[in-house]
């Protein structure tokens, strides 16, 4: 508290502006979060697993599965959100609020890092732009494992910076924690590993003249042990299951040439378009023209600053630009060799980077060109603020996915009449676990069909939730396993709730 009070006394205006920025960011993330949050199959699956951890003490060794077969993330995310699910009496809103608060904490971290690297004005600009980014807001208000990546990736980058430039080697322990959470959030965090390795070797190289090599190596050893401990649940799972994760990853990098190119140089033609797309989606409010100009401006100014060694090499911000350039450059190479569509959350490892660049460069523009630089900065910020605010998610009606899921689950529970039943969902981007979470929570007698134990797991009624137009549902002939395994059936009843059609199926004899 004393440090906060001292900071306030010395920087009253900055303190007040920071509080306003944090309040704005919190409002955009927390306002009616229960109605705006995403709650589909993935979120339901996570809630089921964490609830079983809390109620049945079922320890978790693996996290969510990836879109690549037989490859799983680690379980740290589940343990991270468990307290919030418990505190909110097993409501999925709890973990979403927790993720939103991490999003607010990320705003603070952007300010802190920007201030340390470029100055107070840069930190405020960067954090404000980050607080109003529509894409960032969307991924800051739902409980999903990739949504913690922006905080832990930036925390990791700042940790290795402290090791390199400030020779504060104890930050290697923080780096281990950050890397562990990143890798167990999304495997694209593997792109951070060569970045951290390069900066670590630079730090080791500088200790040859500055001293401290022994301390660096000692902290590196203990940090590596901490990393192994945090990754150990996944390792134990792999050992128990014939190295399923390791083999899947080896196959992914050595065989799946339709997904990832093994030749890094093929990324070069893709790097500029990916950079433009990234800046457009994250910083420029999805306006393509503004995104193109901003991304090219960033690139030109960054190359000029990094190349201007005679005047800048002794300045702290010069090395900050260098570390951002390496961070972004390695990530763009990784995205460039990836042959599939790049979704917004894939960029989580560099979400915060363009905001730090914007803060640093606009601040430098003001310092170097005074009045003209101030006007240019003001107009640039007005454009960015305008296009971000017109795309603000709160301008659109809430999806109310959670409320609809509860209503549908309640309706099924009532119609089941305290009798056991099976459940299936027909949808383009959803599956059973969102509905199943509430049915399990309410102790409804929902049973998952096990094809190897069909006599005990196939019940006399199957409820099919169809989230597609009714003419596309055809629940009695749908090839989905949860429907097909139920066997010959007929529709006994159907009804609609919130645009969703629910079918009650019962068995027939011989395809009657």
N, C-alpha and C positions, 0 to 999 in steps of 0.2 A: 504493500500500500504506500509505503514511503516513496518508492521509486515513481509510482503513478502520480503522487502529489507533487514531487519534485519536477516531473516532466510537465505537469499542468502549469506550475508556477513559471517555468522557463519558456513554455511554448503554448500559451493559452489558445491562440487562434487555431493552431494546428490540431490541438487536442479537441476543440469543439468541432472542427470540420471532420476529423476522424470519427467522432461519435455520431455525427449526422450521416456519414457514409455507411457506417455499420448499421445504423437504424434503417436506412433506406434499403440496404442489402437484406436485412432481416425481414422487413416488411414484404419485399418481393418474393422471398422464399417461404415465409410462414403464413401469409394471408390465405385463409381458407385452404390450408394445405391438405386437409382431409378430403376435399372435393377435387383438388387439382392433381394430387399425387397419382402416380401410376401404380395400379395393383392388378397385375395379370399373373400368368402362370409362374414366371420366374420369382416374382415377389411372394406369391403364395407358397412356392417350394421352400424358399428361404425361411418364411415364417413357420412352416411346419417343422422344419429341422431344428430351428432355434427353440421352438416351444417344447419339442421333445427333449431337448437338452435341459431345459429348465424344469420340466415336470417329471421326466423319467430318468434324468441324469445320464442320458445317452451321449457319451463323449463323441466328439466329432473329429475325425482324422482327415477328412477331405472337404473341400468346399464345392462350389457349383461346378458342374460340368461345362466344358466349352463347346462351341459349335463344331469343333473337330472331334471326331469319335475317340472315346477312351482316353481323353485328356481332361484332367481335373485341376482346378485351382486348390490352394490351401484353405484351411478353415478359419484363418484369423478374422475374416470379415464377420463370420457368424458369432464368434466370441465378442467382437467389438460391439455388435448391435444387441446382444442378449440383454444387457441391463436395461436398455430403453424399452424393449418389448415387455420385460417384467414390470417395470415402473408404471407403464401405461396399461397394466392389467391385460396383457396379451393382445392389445389393439395394434394393428399394423401401422396406425398413425404414429406410434411411439418411435420406431426406427426411422420413419420419414422425417420426423422433427429432429431427431439426432443427426441425420445426414444434412438437414438444413442448417443446423448449428455448426456443423463442420464446414459448410459452405461459408457461413459468416466468419468463422475462424480463418478460412482461407483468404477472405478479403483483408483481414487484419495482417496475415502473413505477407500478402502482396504489398501492403503499405510498409511493413517493417523491412522487408528485403529491399524494396524500391528506395526507401529512405536511406538505408545503409549503403546501397550501391551508388545512388545518384543524388540524394538529397531529399529534404522534406517535401518540396513541391512535387517532385517526381513520384514520391510514394503516394501522395494524395491523388494525383491524376490517375496513376495506375490502379489504385484500389477503387476509385469511383467508377472508372470504366468497367472494371471487373464486376462491380456490384450490380450494374444495370445491363450486362450482356444477356440477351434473351436465351441463348443456347446454354450459357453457364447456369442461369436460373433454373431452366428445365431440368438439368442434371444435378441440381442442388436440393431438390425437394421430393425425392423418391428414394426409397431404400433399395439400392442396387449396388452390387459390389464394385463396378467401375466408377461409381460416383465419388469414392474417396480418393481416387487417383490424383486429382489436381493438388490437394493439400499435401499428400505424402511425397509426390514427385518434387514439388517446390521445396518442401522441407529437406528432402535428400540433396537437392542441388545446393541449397544454402549451407547444409552441413559440410559438403565436400569443399565448398568455397571457404568456410571457416578453417578447415584443415589446411587448405592450400595457401591462402593469402594471409591468414591470421595466425597460422601455426598453432591452432587450438586443437590438438589431436584428440581430445576427449570427445569431440563432435563425431568421431568415427562410430561411436556407440549409437548416436542418433541416426547416423547414416544406415547402420545395420537394421535398425527398426524400420526406417523409411523404405529401404529396398525390400524388406520382407513383406511389408503391407502392400507395396506396389506390385510385387510378383504374385501375391495372392489376391490381388484385385483384378488384374488382367495380364495375360502373358505378353502383351505388347510392351510391358515394362521391361522385357529383356533388352529392348533398345537402349534403356538407361544404363545397362551394365557396362558396355564399352565406353560410354561417356564417363561414368564414375572411375573406370579403370585408367583412362587417359589422364584425368585430373589427379588421381592418386599418384601416378608415376611422375607427373610434373612436380607434385609436392615432395616426393622422394628425391627427385633430381635436385631440387633447390636445397634440401637439407645437406647436400654435400658441401655447400659453402656456408649456409646459415647455421648448421648444427641441428641436432634433434633427431637424427636418423634412428637412434635406438628407441626413443620415445614413440616415434611414428610407427615403428615395427611392432613394439609391444602393444600399443593400442589397436593396431591392425589385427594382431593375433586375437585379442580378446573380443574385438568386434566381429571377427569371423566366427568365433565360437558362439556368440550371441545370435548371429545370423543362422547358424546351423540349428540352434535350439528352437528358434521361431519357425524354421522350415521343417523341423523334425516330424511333426504329425504326418505331413505329406510323404516324407521319406519312409516312415513306419508303414504307412498304407501301401506304398510301392513294394516294399520288401515282402509284405504279407500277400500281395496279389501279383507276384511274378513280374515286377517292374513294368506295370501296365502304362504308367505315365511316361516313364523314360522311353519305352519303346514307341509310344505314340508320338512323342516329340522327335525322336530320331527319324521316324517315318515322315513326319511333317517336313523336316528340313532336307531330307535326303531323297525322298521319293515324290512328294506332292509338288512337282514342278508346275502344276496348273494353279497352285496357290501362291507359292513364293519362288522367286528366281534365285538361283544359287550364285548368280553373277552380280555383284554389287554395282558394277559400272552401268548396268542396264537401268539403274535408277536415275541417272543424270538427266535424261530428257524429261522425266516426270516430276522432278523436284520443284521447278518453278510453278507449273500448274497446280501441284498439290499445295504449295505455299500460298498461292493466291486463293485457292478454295478454302484453306484453313483460316486465313485472315478474314475472308468474307463471312464465313459461318460464325466465327468466334468473336471477332472484334467489330466488324463493320455492319452489324445488324442484318446480315444476309443480303445486303445490297451489293450486287455484283460489280457495278461501276466503282462505287466507293471502295470496295474490297480490293479491286485491281490496283487503284491508285495508291492506296495505303500500303499494300504489300510491296509494290515496286519502290515506293519511297523508303520503306523500311530497309529494303535490300540495298538500295543505293547509299543511304546514310550509314548503314552498318558497315559496308565495305570501305567507305571513306574513313570512318572512325578507326576501324581495326588496322587499316593500312597506314594511318597517320602516326607512325611510331615515334618520330622525332619529337613531337610536341606532347604526346599523350602517354608514353610508355610508363612514366612514373606516377600517373594519376590512377586512383582506385577505380574510377568509372571505366577507364580503358579496359582493365582486366575483367570488369563486370560484363562489358560488351563481348569480350572474347569468350567468356564462359557461356553466355547466352548463345553466341554464334555456334559454338561446338555442340551445345545441347540441341539446338534446332537442327543443325546440319546433319548430325548422326540420326536424328529422328526422321528427317525427310528422306534420307537414304533408305531407312527401314520401310517407310511408307511407299517409297518408290519401287522397291522390289516385290511389294505385295500386289498380287494380280487381281484381287477381288475388290468389291466396293469398300470404300473407307467410310465408316459411319462416324457420326459426330463424336461419340464417346471414345473412339479409338484415339482421338487427339488428346485424351486426358493427360498423357505424359508431358505435353507442352501447352496445356490450356492457359497457364499463367504467363507464358513467355512474351506474347505480343503486347500484353498490357504493361509489362515491365519495360519493354522497348519503347512503347508509346510515351510512358512517363519520363524515361531517361532522355529521349530525343527531343521531346517538346520542352523539357526543362533546359536542355542545352541550347535549344533555339532561342529561348528567352535570354539566357545568360550571354550568348554571343552576339545577338542582334537587337537586344533591348526592345525599343518601341516596335520596330517592324516584326521582330520575333514574337512579341506579345500578341500583336494583331493576328499573325498567321496561326499561332497556337490557339487563340480564341475562336477563330473561324473553324479550324480543324476540329476542335472539341465540340463546337456547336453541331457540326455535321455528324460526328460520331454519336453524340447524345441523342440527336433527333432520330436518326435511323435505328438506334437501339431501342428508344422508347416507343416508337410506332410499332415495333415488333414485340413489345413486352407481352409475355404470356397472359398477364392479368387482363389484357384487353379482350381476350377471347373467353367464351363460356367454359366453365370447368367440365372435365370429362366425367366426373362422378363415378369413376370405375369402382371405387371401394363401396359406395352406397348401392350401386346396382348389383354388385357381387353379393352383398349381404341380403338384399331383397330376393334375389334368385335362390340363394341357399336356404333362406327361411321358407320360401315357397316349396322347395323340394322336401325339406324336413317335414313340413306339415302334410304334404301329399303322401309321403312315405308311410305315415301312420304308425310310427314306432316299429316298423318292420325293416329287416335288412334290405339293402339295395346296392346296386352298382351305379357308377357315374361315368359319363363320357361328355366330352366337349368337342363340338365341331366348329372350328374357327380358323381364320388365316394366321393369326398371331397370338393365340392363347391356347391354354390347355387346362387340365382339370384342377391343378393344385390351388388356384386362387379360391375356387368354390369349396374344395375339399378342406382347406384350412379351417373355415368356419364350421363346416359340418363336423369335423373332428373336435373342434373347440367346444361345440355344443353337445358332444357325446352322441351325435346321431349315428345310426348303424350303417354307415357307408363302408363298403368292402371293395378293395381293389382286386380285380380278377387276376389270378395267377394261373396261366395256362397249364402249369405242371401240377396244379392242385385244383382242377376245375370243379370237382364235386363239392368242395367246401367253400369256394370263393365265388361261384356264379350263383347269384340270388334269383329270386322270382320276378324282380322288377329292375328295370334299367332306366335311369333318367338321363336323357340326352339334352344338353344345353347347346342350342345352335345360335351362333352369333352372326350367321350369314343370312341373306334373304331366304325366306321360307322355301321358295322354289328350288333353292340349291342345297337344301338340307338332306332330304331323303334318308332319315336316320335308320331305316330298316335294311338298307343296302350299302351304307357307308363302309368303305374298306378299313377305316381306322380300327386299330387292334381292340380298343375298349368296347367298340360296337360289335365287331366281327366275332370276338371271343364269347359274346353273350349268346350267340347262336340264333336260330330261326326265331323271328319275333314279329309282332304287329303293334301298331300304335293304338294304345287304349285311350289315350287322352293327350291333348296338347293345349297350351295357353301361352300368352305373351306377357312379359314384364320388361318395361323399359327398352323396347326394341329387340329383346332377346326372346326366342321361341324355345319353350321347354316341352319336350316330348316324354311321355311315360310309355315305356315299352314293356310288354309281357311276352312270355314264350308262346310259340305255336308249335304244332306237331308237323314235322316233315315238310316245312316250308309252306304251310297252308296260308 
